[in-house]
Amino acid sequence: MKQTKLVTLAAAITVLTMSSSELMARGEPPRGGMERPDMQQSGNAGNRRYQSLQERLDRNGDGVITADDMYAVSAERVSFHFGSLDTDDNGYLTAEELDNGKSGEKRHRRIAQADIDLEMLESCLVEQLGEAYQARPTGEAIVAQADSDNDGQLNADEFLAHRESHAAKRFTTIDTSGDGVVDSDEVTAFTTQLDSRREAHRTCVEAQLDLDKVIGY
């Protein structure tokens, strides 16, 4: 019984963290376990992630990461992502298909395993993070934003435009100096923000599960 509860806790702690880790192009920090993130190690983590990002994103080989690099990566990946989401192979994405993508399925499984109240969790996250809190966009919201021909679904071109817009926003978030280049200091600062969000997620989940009772203290 105690082992089952610990597994449930580990699942709960990872709820809603996927979208944050995706911002770092899958350079995600360790999940699960009982250890809290060490904020003093954010600098080293930022340098490691910067090197990882540079290797993955620097398409023109100039040694820096620019918005054009991120657009290029989005364009390269859009065909694969579109095909994996288009489960009925009709060439269009519905709101339901966007919600039920691979990351969405993982998120739903974690929510089910954790058995937590999502409305209560969201309220706690808003309180903890304030304006920094960003709810995961629903498929309906994505279609409403990116459906340029108003047919209620996304074709490949609309999906590409959506991904490019997302890449631009992601780059702007990291490039705080606005010089069009992402450096290691900016990645370090962004890493610290991600750690703060993860800590808020953990705090809010623990508040619901009553951590002391779960681990038997």
C-alpha positions as CSV (number, residue, x, y, z in Angstrom):
1,M,0.0,0.0,0.0
2,K,2.8,2.4,0.9
3,Q,4.6,1.7,-2.4
4,T,1.4,2.3,-4.3
5,K,0.9,5.7,-2.6
6,L,4.4,6.7,-3.4
7,V,3.9,5.8,-7.1
8,T,0.7,7.9,-7.1
9,L,2.6,10.9,-5.5
10,A,5.4,10.7,-8.1
11,A,2.7,10.7,-10.9
12,A,0.9,13.6,-9.3
13,I,4.1,15.7,-9.0
14,T,4.6,15.5,-12.8
15,V,1.1,16.6,-13.7
16,L,1.0,19.6,-16.0
17,T,4.8,19.9,-16.3
18,M,5.1,18.7,-19.8
19,S,4.4,22.0,-21.5
20,S,7.1,23.7,-19.5
21,S,9.7,21.1,-20.4
22,E,8.8,21.3,-24.1
23,L,9.8,25.0,-24.1
24,M,13.4,23.8,-23.7
25,A,13.2,21.5,-26.7
26,R,13.0,18.4,-24.6
27,G,15.9,19.4,-22.4
28,E,13.7,18.6,-19.5
29,P,14.9,18.3,-15.9
30,P,14.5,15.1,-13.9
31,R,10.9,14.1,-13.0
32,G,9.4,12.2,-10.2
33,G,11.2,11.2,-7.0
34,M,11.0,13.1,-3.7
35,E,13.9,15.6,-4.3
36,R,13.1,19.2,-4.8
37,P,14.9,21.2,-7.5
38,D,18.2,22.8,-6.3
39,M,17.9,26.4,-7.3
40,Q,21.6,27.0,-6.8
41,Q,22.3,24.6,-9.6
42,S,20.2,26.5,-12.1
43,G,23.3,28.1,-13.7
44,N,25.0,24.8,-14.5
45,A,21.7,23.5,-15.7
46,G,21.3,26.5,-17.9
47,N,24.7,26.1,-19.5
48,R,24.0,22.4,-20.1
49,R,20.7,23.2,-21.7
50,Y,22.2,26.0,-23.8
51,Q,24.7,23.6,-25.2
52,S,22.0,21.0,-25.9
53,L,19.8,23.6,-27.5
54,Q,22.7,25.0,-29.6
55,E,23.4,21.5,-30.9
56,R,19.8,20.9,-31.8
57,L,18.7,24.3,-33.0
58,D,21.8,26.1,-34.6
59,R,20.9,25.2,-38.2
60,N,23.2,27.6,-39.9
61,G,26.2,26.7,-37.7
62,D,27.0,30.2,-36.7
63,G,27.4,29.3,-33.0
64,V,24.3,31.1,-31.8
65,I,20.6,30.4,-31.5
66,T,18.3,32.9,-33.4
67,A,14.6,33.1,-34.2
68,D,15.3,31.8,-37.7
69,D,16.9,28.7,-36.2
70,M,13.7,28.0,-34.2
71,Y,11.5,28.6,-37.3
72,A,13.6,26.2,-39.3
73,V,13.2,23.5,-36.6
74,S,9.5,24.1,-36.4
75,A,9.2,23.7,-40.2
76,E,11.2,20.5,-40.1
77,R,9.1,18.9,-37.4
78,V,5.7,20.1,-38.5
79,S,5.1,17.2,-41.0
80,F,5.9,14.6,-38.3
81,H,3.7,16.3,-35.7
82,F,0.9,16.8,-38.1
83,G,0.9,13.2,-39.2
84,S,1.0,11.9,-35.6
85,L,-1.9,14.1,-34.5
86,D,-4.1,13.4,-37.6
87,T,-5.3,10.0,-36.4
88,D,-8.0,9.6,-39.1
89,D,-5.5,10.6,-41.9
90,N,-7.9,13.0,-43.6
91,G,-5.4,15.9,-43.8
92,Y,-7.0,18.0,-41.1
93,L,-6.7,18.4,-37.4
94,T,-9.7,18.8,-35.1
95,A,-9.7,20.2,-31.6
96,E,-10.2,16.7,-30.3
97,E,-7.2,15.4,-32.2
98,L,-5.1,18.2,-30.8
99,D,-6.2,17.4,-27.3
100,N,-5.6,13.7,-27.7
101,G,-2.1,13.9,-29.0
102,K,0.8,12.0,-27.5
103,S,1.6,14.5,-24.8
104,G,-2.1,15.0,-24.1
105,E,-2.6,11.3,-23.5
106,K,0.3,11.2,-21.1
107,R,-1.1,14.2,-19.2
108,H,-4.5,12.5,-18.9
109,R,-2.9,9.3,-17.6
110,R,-1.0,11.3,-15.0
111,I,-4.1,13.1,-13.9
112,A,-6.1,9.9,-13.6
113,Q,-3.3,8.2,-11.6
114,A,-2.9,11.2,-9.3
115,D,-6.7,11.5,-8.6
116,I,-6.5,15.3,-8.0
117,D,-9.0,18.1,-8.5
118,L,-7.9,20.1,-11.5
119,E,-9.9,23.2,-10.7
120,M,-8.3,23.3,-7.2
121,L,-4.9,22.7,-8.7
122,E,-5.3,25.5,-11.2
123,S,-6.5,27.9,-8.5
124,C,-3.4,27.1,-6.4
125,L,-1.1,27.6,-9.4
126,V,-2.6,31.0,-10.1
127,E,-2.1,31.9,-6.5
128,Q,1.5,30.7,-6.5
129,L,2.6,32.0,-9.9
130,G,0.4,35.0,-10.5
131,E,0.8,36.5,-14.0
132,A,3.6,33.9,-14.7
133,Y,1.0,31.1,-14.7
134,Q,0.1,29.9,-18.2
135,A,-2.7,27.3,-18.6
136,R,-2.2,24.7,-21.3
137,P,-4.1,25.7,-24.4
138,T,-7.0,23.4,-25.4
139,G,-7.4,22.1,-28.8
140,E,-10.5,24.3,-29.2
141,A,-8.5,27.4,-28.4
142,I,-5.7,26.4,-30.8
143,V,-8.2,25.9,-33.6
144,A,-10.0,29.2,-32.8
145,Q,-6.6,31.0,-33.1
146,A,-5.1,29.3,-36.1
147,D,-8.1,28.4,-38.3
148,S,-7.7,31.1,-40.9
149,D,-10.4,29.7,-43.3
150,N,-12.9,29.2,-40.5
151,D,-13.8,25.6,-41.4
152,G,-13.4,24.4,-37.8
153,Q,-10.2,22.5,-38.3
154,L,-6.6,23.0,-39.2
155,N,-4.9,22.0,-42.5
156,A,-1.1,21.6,-42.7
157,D,-0.5,25.2,-43.7
158,E,-2.5,26.5,-40.7
159,F,-0.8,24.1,-38.4
160,L,2.6,25.3,-39.7
161,A,1.6,28.9,-39.1
162,H,0.5,28.1,-35.6
163,R,3.8,26.3,-34.9
164,E,5.8,29.2,-36.2
165,S,3.8,31.6,-34.1
166,H,4.5,29.4,-31.1
167,A,8.2,29.3,-31.9
168,A,8.3,33.1,-32.1
169,K,6.6,33.5,-28.7
170,R,9.0,31.0,-27.2
171,F,12.0,32.7,-28.6
172,T,10.8,36.1,-27.4
173,T,10.2,34.7,-23.9
174,I,13.8,33.5,-23.7
175,D,15.5,36.4,-25.5
176,T,15.0,38.9,-22.8
177,S,17.6,41.3,-24.2
178,G,15.7,41.5,-27.5
179,D,18.9,41.3,-29.5
180,G,17.7,38.4,-31.6
181,V,20.1,35.9,-30.1
182,V,19.7,33.6,-27.2
183,D,22.8,33.4,-25.0
184,S,23.7,31.1,-22.0
185,D,22.7,33.8,-19.4
186,E,19.2,34.0,-20.9
187,V,18.9,30.2,-20.9
188,T,20.0,30.2,-17.2
189,A,17.4,32.8,-16.4
190,F,14.7,30.8,-18.2
191,T,15.8,27.6,-16.5
192,T,15.3,29.4,-13.1
193,Q,11.7,30.3,-14.2
194,L,11.0,26.7,-15.1
195,D,12.3,25.5,-11.8
196,S,10.0,28.0,-10.0
197,R,7.0,26.7,-12.0
198,R,7.9,23.1,-11.2
199,E,8.2,24.0,-7.5
200,A,4.8,25.6,-7.7
201,H,3.3,22.5,-9.3
202,R,4.9,20.4,-6.6
203,T,3.6,22.6,-3.8
204,C,0.1,22.6,-5.1
205,V,-0.1,18.9,-5.7
206,E,1.3,18.2,-2.2
207,A,-1.3,20.5,-0.7
208,Q,-4.0,18.3,-2.2
209,L,-2.5,15.0,-1.3
210,D,-1.3,15.9,2.2
211,L,2.3,14.7,1.7
212,D,2.9,13.9,5.4
213,K,0.1,11.3,5.4
214,V,1.1,9.9,2.0
215,I,4.7,9.1,3.0
216,G,3.8,8.0,6.5
217,Y,5.5,10.7,8.6
